Amino acid sequence: MPDIDIDFPDRNKVLDIVRHVPAILTDGKKHNTGVYCQEIPVNPLTGFANLDYVTAEERGYFKIDFLNVSAYDGIRNEEHINELLSTEPLWDLMYEKEVCDQLFHVNGYHTLLARLKPTSILELATVLALIRPGKRHLTDQCAQDGFDSIQEEVWSKTDEGYSFKKSHAIGYAHVIAMQLNLICERVSYGFS
């Protein structure tokens, strides 16, 4: 089954108008983001799915993760997103703590960003992979030999620790670049 995540500035606004059933984890607790937009057995006491998401997937149900992503705060419309995405980011700003701490997924990692100095979407995606436990061991090699030296291994699937899929990392890198450009736009126009 594909893993589908949909990002929203406020997921509750969408969930208020979309018929859905909250997913549950294997321990029976509510899944933070997963929902079913299809008929699925429901626990009448909780209103959540009666099957954990692993069992539900095995039985052919399709979970979608509706994610709150504050990076979209301030986005006016699709044209604005396209404009921000088509602008080359001022990558050096991302290495500054004050800016980095405002960015989606990399907040708190300004030291690593300053050390590795990504200057492209693929390099930023690689940094996102490196901050996951399953690929953290490649950080020194990347710093010493460059991003190209780890490209094959950083995206290989292993059973050792949590790691990022390349497609997710690249998607998130685009969001970070868009958000960095949005921060620059706000500064340019005097918004806070």
Secondary structure, 3 states (H helix, E strand, C coil): CCCEEEEECCHHHHHCCCCCEEEECCCCCEEEEEEECCCCCECCCCCCECCEHHHHHHCCCCEEEEEECHHHCCCCCHHHHHHHHCCCCCHHHHHCHHHHCCCCCCCCCHHHHHHHCCCCHHHHHHHHHHCCCCCHHHHHHHHHHCHHHHHHHHCCCCCCCCCCCHHHHHHHHHHHHHHHHHHHHHHHHCCC
